[in-house]
Amino acid sequence: MTKADIVNQIAKSTGVEKVQVQAIVEAFMDNVKQAMAEGQNVYLRGFGSFIIKKRAMKVARNISKNTTITIPEHNIPAFKPSKSFASEIK
């Protein structure tokens, strides 16, 4: 499902124009991205959480050059579904 499909489904189910729905969806995504860029997690009760996971430093291998490289500690965004959401998927 793409963002356009989501906009179409919301517009169809609510009766709101697609242009307005698209602006709302874009604003939601921008707010989630901005909050996570500032180091905050986003919790949506009954849906899930957008969280920041910390990855530790590790040593990896570059197979083509046969060398070892060090990957520094870094953060990655992740989504953790709520228990009710996860139980509907199974």
Steps between C-alpha positions, in 0.01 A plus 500: 500500500641839402447844648263580213295189584481609864385848398235351269369264771479775764331740257251230401416400857476854643360698208781756528666622180819320396701823503418561866562137595836507323599816690403333829694181421806705397477709820474182710808350338695826533414521870608140561829557312570825682432349843728206428772728363487680836547168680139448610300180461145522363231287669163434334284305743336199333725528192864496601811700574757666278815458705869577469727198542864538588742276311832430669835537328601187311774365282399385152681367195521643152509175304603653167811670647561239771523765772332562832308819564355647816137607488450770764217508754186644339125535538236358267125558484275200562131419533367277776134400456269494800385163635146550364636593155741207493227256604283608204779425253562140611 
